[in-house]
Amino acid sequence: MGLDQYAGLRDSKGEVHEKFYWRKHARLQVFMSKQFNKQNEKSKKNNTVDDLQHLGFNGGQGGVTITEDLIKELEEEMKSGYWNCFASDGFFWGQQFQEEAVKEYKAQDQEFLKWCKEQVKAGRSIGYDCSW
């Protein structure tokens, strides 16, 4: 049990097909959870259900759409080591070893960022989703 994260191209039904996978990258999840909230602000879609709302969105809620603006924000967060995305909670997310995860996933995060830029430039629909 724990946080599984993935990103990739979206199909015509809106499903994300895994190209990138992370396991318990808590700070990336905090970043994407903030993006989920921004993208769903007008619809007031619940971030998650029941007593775990403070932990952020979970699979089955549509995930996050990767946009040009999101990519710029993600690039800044990555440069700072996700300074603004500290996971103060989230046992299922691996918050207890979030510093290590930032270091462990640094190369993959950079590859993901590069890939996102290419896909958005090509006009493809991409997204991020998770399950915890």
Secondary structure by P-SEA (a helix, b strand, c coil): ccbbbbccccccccccccccccccaaaaaaaaaaaaaaaacccccccccccccccccccccccccccaaaaaaaaaaaaaccccccccccccccccaaaaaaaaaaaaaaaaaaaaaaaaaacccccccccc
